[in-house]
Amino acid sequence: MTFPPVAHQIDASHHTALKDSSSEHRNSVKDVIEEITSDLLAEKKSISSKFFYDSVGSKLFDQICNLPEYYPYRTEMGMLPSIAKDLSELITQPIELIEFGAGSLTKIRILLQSVKMIRSVVPIDIAQAHLQSAANLLATEYPDIDVTPIFADFTQPISLDNAKDVPKLGFFPGSTIGNFNREFALQFLQRLRRSLGDSGMLLIGVDTKKSPQQLHQAYNDSAGVTAQFNRNILSHVNHITGSDFNPDAFDHYALYNPHLGRIEMHLVSQCEQVLRIHDKQISFHQGETIHTENSYKYRPDEFIHLARMAGWQFEKQWLAKDDMFSVFLLHADT
Ligand SMILES: C[S@@+](CC[C@H](N)C(=O)[O-])C[C@H]1O[C@@H](n2cnc3c(N)ncnc32)[C@H](O)[C@@H]1O
């Protein structure tokens, strides 16, 4: 289960102590079951996209990244070597790098190869087992870097260790900010501004608005991996709550909503069905959907405006060919 009531785990073999986020902020299993149940009982049914990421979901996400249609990963990866080179010139004193939603830590490696002033790395993720093994591997490959993974839900406040007197560089790639609606994106950026401190910086990858056809293909790949990823959320929910969803009784549906500037992902019930979750029953009509993800897209000027409202100053931006993807370096507005 993704939310065990443990406080700390130590993996002595690679010295990557897996920290749990402070327990007063962390959701208990009971809270998580209540959150899922109430979202499924609402008039418009939904499941938060954070529940995509059990071990199976994290591996499926890595497969999505290798799909020809999924341009965001490939494009950002292609931009990172030159971004890392620019950063190596800009950052002249030791820093700590904190990645929010760290996944397999692939992008951090590109930064580590060039930015020699990164002395410690704090990967934060909700997928505990995947995080632990990715952090162990990183610590083995980079024995001189201090790797301290934190198992936490980044939609909740996270207390960072301020004992080390080095500036913090937040890293939020993959356009994961797009999973939040505008209001929460602003709140999240404000929270990062507070937790990264007055000497904090933020390197953030943001997907851009583009043709609905290109967006549609990226979330409807021909191999059906995104569909598998979407349906896997139901298996994860079954595991957490003991519910009895049959993932095969739902169709993957993803569309670009140009009015709201977002991709929406849904699971569409193939038939009338009644499911049990905890002590509640949830009925579905044929064609009724569970909304599983939003992925908001931003024009660069829209994102810079949002970042400024959240207390960040714009330092630099990198735009991919044809404006396919954007990466921003921000520093704290003091
Ligand atoms: C789109 S993937 C990006 C992975 C990696 N940063 C990259 O850019 O390739 C999102 C990552 O964020 C993690 N994640 C999603 N929701 C989260 C949450 N609420 N708290 C912490 N991690 C979360 C997932 O487990 C996953 O590893």
Ligand as a Chemical Component Dictionary entry (heavy atoms), coordinates in Angstrom:
data_LIG
# 
_chem_comp.id                   LIG 
_chem_comp.type                 NON-POLYMER 
_chem_comp.pdbx_formal_charge   0 
_chem_comp.three_letter_code    LIG 
# 
loop_
_chem_comp_atom.comp_id 
_chem_comp_atom.atom_id 
_chem_comp_atom.alt_atom_id 
_chem_comp_atom.type_symbol 
_chem_comp_atom.charge 
_chem_comp_atom.model_Cartn_x 
_chem_comp_atom.model_Cartn_y 
_chem_comp_atom.model_Cartn_z 
_chem_comp_atom.pdbx_ordinal 
LIG C1  C1  C 0  4.821  12.938 -14.493 1  
LIG S1  S1  S 1  5.832  12.017 -13.385 2  
LIG C2  C2  C 0  7.357  12.961 -13.520 3  
LIG C3  C3  C 0  8.583  12.183 -13.083 4  
LIG C4  C4  C 0  9.902  12.950 -13.244 5  
LIG N1  N1  N 0  9.950  14.130 -12.381 6  
LIG C5  C5  C 0  10.086 13.384 -14.676 7  
LIG O1  O1  O 0  9.925  14.565 -14.958 8  
LIG O2  O2  O -1 10.367 12.517 -15.517 9  
LIG C6  C6  C 0  5.169  12.532 -11.846 10 
LIG C7  C7  C 0  5.915  12.010 -10.633 11 
LIG O3  O3  O 0  5.377  12.674 -9.495  12 
LIG C8  C8  C 0  5.006  11.735 -8.502  13 
LIG N2  N2  N 0  3.818  12.278 -7.848  14 
LIG C9  C9  C 0  2.577  12.454 -8.393  15 
LIG N3  N3  N 0  1.732  13.017 -7.500  16 
LIG C10 C10 C 0  2.479  13.197 -6.368  17 
LIG C11 C11 C 0  2.184  13.746 -5.097  18 
LIG N4  N4  N 0  0.963  14.225 -4.809  19 
LIG N5  N5  N 0  3.170  13.805 -4.177  20 
LIG C12 C12 C 0  4.427  13.341 -4.464  21 
LIG N6  N6  N 0  4.768  12.799 -5.645  22 
LIG C13 C13 C 0  3.803  12.732 -6.593  23 
LIG C14 C14 C 0  4.744  10.446 -9.227  24 
LIG O4  O4  O 0  4.927  9.309  -8.404  25 
LIG C15 C15 C 0  5.737  10.520 -10.386 26 
LIG O5  O5  O 0  6.971  9.951  -10.032 27 
# 
loop_
_chem_comp_bond.comp_id 
_chem_comp_bond.atom_id_1 
_chem_comp_bond.atom_id_2 
_chem_comp_bond.value_order 
_chem_comp_bond.pdbx_ordinal 
LIG C1  S1  SING 1  
LIG S1  C2  SING 2  
LIG S1  C6  SING 3  
LIG C2  C3  SING 4  
LIG C3  C4  SING 5  
LIG C4  N1  SING 6  
LIG C4  C5  SING 7  
LIG C5  O1  DOUB 8  
LIG C5  O2  SING 9  
LIG C6  C7  SING 10 
LIG C7  O3  SING 11 
LIG C7  C15 SING 12 
LIG O3  C8  SING 13 
LIG C8  N2  SING 14 
LIG C8  C14 SING 15 
LIG N2  C9  SING 16 
LIG N2  C13 SING 17 
LIG C9  N3  DOUB 18 
LIG N3  C10 SING 19 
LIG C10 C11 SING 20 
LIG C10 C13 DOUB 21 
LIG C11 N4  SING 22 
LIG C11 N5  DOUB 23 
LIG N5  C12 SING 24 
LIG C12 N6  DOUB 25 
LIG N6  C13 SING 26 
LIG C14 O4  SING 27 
LIG C14 C15 SING 28 
LIG C15 O5  SING 29 
# 
